[in-house]
Amino acid sequence: MKARMHWIWLAAALLGACSVPARRDAPVSPEAYLKYAGAPIQRFSYRDSDYRWQSASADRLVLLVANDAYVLRVSAPCAQLQFALDIRLTTAIRGTVSRYDYVRFDGQKCLIDEIRQVDYRRMQQDAAQQSG
């Protein structure tokens, strides 16, 4: 019985190490993303539901999906986004985020007011040039 319990605990530990939740990205200053953000767009599509995110301010969020980045602004009265520990996107069409979708965090359901695509490739190139 004890030997079986040890195997169960070992299997649980190994399986737990394999799970990957949506996570916050390594901190980069919000100004860096905003500096490279383009004009507002209505929507964007993505293939993978695995995204990284970072709070940029009380009402802005940066989503990193594959090799793209987007700055989302939520409409008032939502606030305190910079303190969110976990976010979820509520979308009408799977794989597409639009201005009529929502960001959920800390019991709030916040309408996406604005989406701006970040020139992420240029941002990374400029950062590489500055560091080396």
Backbone bond lengths (Angstrom), bond angles and torsions (degrees), N, CA, C in turn:
res aa  C-N    CA-C-N  psi(-1)  N-CA   C-N-CA  omega(-1)  CA-C   N-CA-C  phi
1 M - - - 1.446 - - 1.534 111.06 -
2 K 1.350 116.83 -45.95 1.462 120.18 179.71 1.527 110.84 -64.05
3 A 1.326 116.88 -39.72 1.464 120.23 -179.97 1.528 110.63 -63.21
4 R 1.317 116.82 -39.53 1.464 120.78 179.10 1.526 110.44 -64.69
5 M 1.325 116.58 -41.03 1.463 120.59 179.89 1.526 111.01 -63.42
6 H 1.316 118.17 -37.99 1.466 121.46 177.49 1.526 110.41 -62.52
7 W 1.334 117.24 -41.74 1.464 120.24 178.56 1.519 111.52 -65.52
8 I 1.313 116.55 -37.67 1.461 119.97 178.86 1.524 110.14 -64.37
9 W 1.330 117.40 -44.31 1.462 121.26 178.79 1.533 111.23 -63.99
10 L 1.322 116.25 -39.90 1.460 120.36 178.84 1.529 110.61 -64.39
11 A 1.328 117.16 -44.55 1.471 120.97 178.65 1.522 110.76 -63.13
12 A 1.324 117.59 -41.74 1.465 121.11 179.15 1.525 110.72 -63.08
13 A 1.305 117.65 -41.19 1.462 121.25 179.46 1.526 111.04 -64.77
14 L 1.325 116.62 -42.55 1.461 119.97 179.54 1.525 111.58 -66.60
15 L 1.327 117.67 -41.97 1.457 120.79 178.59 1.523 111.23 -66.97
16 G 1.302 117.71 -38.51 1.460 121.70 178.44 1.516 112.08 -63.89
17 A 1.311 117.16 -33.34 1.460 120.90 179.30 1.520 111.85 -70.45
18 C 1.336 117.57 -20.06 1.458 121.58 -178.17 1.521 112.96 -86.95
19 S 1.315 119.55 -17.58 1.464 120.33 -176.58 1.522 109.96 -75.45
20 V 1.340 116.00 141.39 1.463 121.50 -178.23 1.520 109.12 -127.82
21 P 1.333 118.28 102.28 1.465 119.98 177.79 1.529 110.68 -78.30
22 A 1.348 115.93 162.26 1.466 119.09 171.61 1.518 106.36 -60.01
23 R 1.302 116.84 134.70 1.456 117.90 -172.42 1.515 111.39 -131.32
24 R 1.300 113.37 162.23 1.459 119.52 174.20 1.508 107.75 -76.58
25 D 1.292 116.74 147.28 1.447 121.29 179.52 1.519 108.96 -85.93
26 A 1.322 115.54 164.41 1.455 120.14 176.95 1.522 108.45 -58.99
27 P 1.320 117.38 138.72 1.464 120.05 -175.26 1.529 113.13 -60.16
28 V 1.293 115.09 127.47 1.465 124.16 171.14 1.512 103.63 -130.58
29 S 1.307 117.29 143.14 1.458 118.18 -176.05 1.526 110.55 -60.95
30 P 1.321 117.15 136.77 1.469 120.88 178.67 1.521 112.28 -57.03
31 E 1.322 117.04 -32.67 1.453 120.72 179.81 1.525 111.06 -62.25
32 A 1.334 116.72 -32.24 1.461 120.18 179.40 1.521 110.48 -62.20
33 Y 1.331 116.80 -44.98 1.466 119.99 178.47 1.527 111.03 -66.95
34 L 1.320 116.44 -43.93 1.459 120.07 -177.49 1.527 111.58 -64.87
35 K 1.319 116.39 -33.22 1.464 121.46 179.07 1.529 111.05 -61.81
36 Y 1.331 117.08 -32.97 1.462 121.73 -176.93 1.537 112.70 -102.14
37 A 1.328 117.70 5.19 1.463 121.19 -179.45 1.520 110.52 -76.96
38 G 1.330 115.48 137.52 1.458 120.92 179.81 1.518 111.85 -88.75
39 A 1.312 115.04 -162.41 1.467 122.13 179.01 1.529 109.87 -68.51
40 P 1.322 117.67 156.12 1.468 120.52 178.53 1.532 111.63 -59.31
41 I 1.336 115.13 141.90 1.466 122.23 175.73 1.517 108.39 -122.18
42 Q 1.315 117.33 162.59 1.462 121.89 -177.91 1.518 112.56 -83.12
43 R 1.348 117.31 -35.31 1.466 120.64 -175.71 1.517 110.25 -162.18
44 F 1.326 115.44 166.20 1.458 121.34 169.97 1.518 107.71 -145.95
45 S 1.315 114.75 154.27 1.464 121.11 179.68 1.518 109.10 -114.31
46 Y 1.308 114.53 153.93 1.456 120.38 176.27 1.520 108.15 -147.06
47 R 1.314 115.93 154.36 1.468 121.00 -176.81 1.511 112.90 -91.16
48 D 1.282 117.29 -31.23 1.457 121.61 -172.08 1.515 110.01 -109.22
49 S 1.314 116.76 138.89 1.463 119.58 179.15 1.531 111.95 -83.03
50 D 1.328 117.16 -2.55 1.461 120.82 178.60 1.525 108.96 -85.85
51 Y 1.298 116.38 111.74 1.452 120.75 179.32 1.515 109.20 -130.30
52 R 1.317 114.40 156.00 1.467 120.73 174.70 1.517 105.90 -109.92
53 W 1.305 116.14 157.90 1.457 118.99 -178.15 1.516 110.58 -147.45
54 Q 1.314 113.07 160.27 1.458 120.71 176.06 1.520 107.93 -149.38
55 S 1.317 116.41 133.64 1.459 120.37 174.39 1.519 107.89 -70.25
56 A 1.321 115.59 133.44 1.457 119.90 179.60 1.523 111.57 -104.25
57 S 1.338 116.96 -28.34 1.461 121.93 178.58 1.522 107.89 -168.06
58 A 1.322 116.51 -168.94 1.460 120.76 -179.59 1.523 112.01 -63.93
59 D 1.342 117.37 -25.99 1.466 119.53 -177.53 1.527 113.61 -130.00
60 R 1.338 117.94 11.75 1.462 120.85 -179.65 1.521 111.42 -126.73
61 L 1.328 113.55 147.10 1.451 122.56 -176.88 1.518 108.04 -137.69
62 V 1.322 117.47 140.27 1.458 121.82 175.51 1.523 107.45 -106.48
63 L 1.329 116.46 125.10 1.462 122.22 175.23 1.511 108.42 -106.83
64 L 1.325 116.49 131.05 1.455 121.65 174.95 1.521 107.05 -113.53
65 V 1.337 115.71 116.26 1.452 122.52 -178.31 1.519 107.16 -123.87
66 A 1.324 117.33 115.12 1.466 122.58 -176.16 1.526 108.24 55.04
67 N 1.331 118.11 -118.32 1.471 121.60 -179.52 1.515 112.43 -107.13
68 D 1.326 116.82 25.23 1.459 121.93 179.45 1.521 109.82 -122.02
69 A 1.312 115.68 154.95 1.464 121.32 175.94 1.520 108.62 -134.82
70 Y 1.332 115.20 145.39 1.455 121.98 -179.14 1.519 109.11 -137.53
71 V 1.319 116.35 139.84 1.461 121.63 173.75 1.523 106.35 -101.29
72 L 1.333 116.45 122.54 1.458 121.98 178.05 1.517 108.46 -110.18
73 R 1.322 116.30 135.13 1.462 120.97 174.09 1.527 107.29 -112.84
74 V 1.334 116.03 131.64 1.460 120.02 177.77 1.518 109.09 -96.94
75 S 1.335 115.31 152.70 1.464 119.57 -177.43 1.524 110.88 -83.83
76 A 1.325 114.97 157.54 1.464 121.70 176.88 1.524 108.19 -66.77
77 P 1.275 119.92 150.45 1.448 130.41 15.44 1.523 113.98 -93.95
78 C 1.321 118.55 11.27 1.465 120.43 -179.72 1.528 109.96 -62.92
79 A 1.293 114.95 141.50 1.461 120.36 -178.82 1.516 109.96 -156.94
80 Q 1.286 114.72 175.70 1.459 122.35 177.16 1.529 112.56 70.21
81 L 1.316 118.04 21.93 1.454 121.84 179.42 1.530 111.40 -60.29
82 Q 1.319 116.24 -29.39 1.464 119.74 -179.45 1.526 112.57 -65.73
83 F 1.336 117.90 -16.05 1.462 121.46 179.43 1.532 113.10 -102.18
84 A 1.329 117.60 3.32 1.469 121.24 -177.70 1.522 110.67 -64.59
85 L 1.319 115.40 136.10 1.456 120.86 176.70 1.519 111.71 -96.28
86 D 1.326 116.35 -23.19 1.453 121.74 -179.63 1.518 108.54 -151.13
87 I 1.305 117.08 139.39 1.463 120.61 176.93 1.519 108.81 -128.06
88 R 1.318 115.03 155.86 1.461 122.99 175.03 1.526 107.28 -136.22
89 L 1.311 115.55 144.58 1.461 120.29 174.49 1.518 107.94 -100.54
90 T 1.309 116.89 133.17 1.461 123.26 173.89 1.508 106.38 -109.65
91 T 1.338 116.04 110.34 1.456 120.61 -175.34 1.522 110.97 -118.68
92 A 1.327 115.92 148.93 1.462 121.16 177.95 1.523 110.68 -77.34
93 I 1.325 116.71 -34.80 1.462 121.54 -179.89 1.522 108.11 -119.20
94 R 1.315 116.43 120.13 1.469 120.85 -178.69 1.529 110.12 -57.81
95 G 1.328 116.33 131.15 1.455 121.49 178.98 1.513 114.50 84.91
96 T 1.328 117.18 3.80 1.460 121.16 178.22 1.527 109.07 -133.10
97 V 1.319 116.30 131.54 1.457 121.96 176.02 1.518 107.19 -111.77
98 S 1.333 116.83 127.26 1.464 120.39 -179.62 1.525 109.93 -127.40
99 R 1.329 114.72 173.97 1.468 120.51 179.04 1.518 112.14 -66.03
100 Y 1.294 118.85 -10.73 1.465 121.32 -178.50 1.519 112.18 -103.93
101 D 1.323 116.28 13.09 1.459 121.63 177.59 1.524 109.62 -99.48
102 Y 1.327 115.42 -179.52 1.462 120.26 -172.84 1.529 112.33 -128.59
103 V 1.327 114.22 152.19 1.460 122.97 168.73 1.521 105.69 -108.96
104 R 1.320 116.44 128.43 1.470 121.49 178.54 1.528 109.16 -111.13
105 F 1.322 114.91 131.29 1.463 120.43 175.31 1.520 108.58 -160.65
106 D 1.298 116.59 144.59 1.467 123.40 175.48 1.530 113.25 44.72
107 G 1.325 117.34 44.02 1.456 121.17 177.75 1.520 114.38 77.66
108 Q 1.311 118.39 3.67 1.463 121.65 179.35 1.532 109.47 -103.48
109 K 1.308 116.20 146.03 1.459 123.47 174.22 1.517 105.64 -120.80
110 C 1.328 116.59 106.61 1.455 121.97 -170.53 1.521 111.40 -113.17
111 L 1.317 116.03 125.48 1.451 122.27 178.35 1.526 109.94 -67.73
112 I 1.328 115.88 135.30 1.462 120.33 176.11 1.523 107.58 -76.29
113 D 1.316 116.13 119.55 1.458 122.58 -175.72 1.523 111.93 -93.12
114 E 1.343 116.23 -31.81 1.464 119.75 -175.63 1.523 109.33 -152.19
115 I 1.329 115.48 143.08 1.466 122.55 175.33 1.518 107.28 -127.75
116 R 1.319 116.10 131.01 1.467 121.16 175.54 1.523 108.22 -130.75
117 Q 1.328 116.20 128.51 1.459 119.67 177.28 1.516 109.18 -81.06
118 V 1.316 115.67 137.32 1.461 122.67 179.69 1.526 107.92 -94.59
119 D 1.324 116.78 137.50 1.464 120.96 172.91 1.531 105.92 -77.83
120 Y 1.317 113.98 77.93 1.468 121.63 -171.08 1.523 111.49 -66.81
121 R 1.319 116.98 -37.36 1.468 120.60 -179.93 1.535 109.85 -63.05
122 R 1.331 116.73 -45.88 1.468 120.28 178.91 1.526 110.76 -65.30
123 M 1.317 116.51 -39.07 1.464 120.97 178.81 1.532 110.26 -60.38
124 Q 1.329 117.19 -43.54 1.455 121.17 179.53 1.532 111.26 -67.76
125 Q 1.333 116.98 -40.17 1.462 120.51 178.19 1.520 110.89 -62.63
126 D 1.307 117.37 -44.83 1.462 121.03 179.51 1.529 110.76 -63.69
127 A 1.333 117.26 -39.93 1.466 120.80 178.54 1.521 110.67 -65.16
128 A 1.320 117.70 -38.93 1.478 121.47 178.33 1.526 110.78 -65.42
129 Q 1.334 117.12 -39.36 1.471 120.75 179.25 1.525 110.94 -66.94
130 Q 1.320 116.59 -38.18 1.467 120.05 -178.81 1.528 111.91 -71.55
131 S 1.338 117.23 -31.13 1.468 119.54 -177.01 1.523 112.27 -87.74
132 G 1.305 118.03 -16.30 1.456 116.82 -176.13 1.426 112.41 -146.30
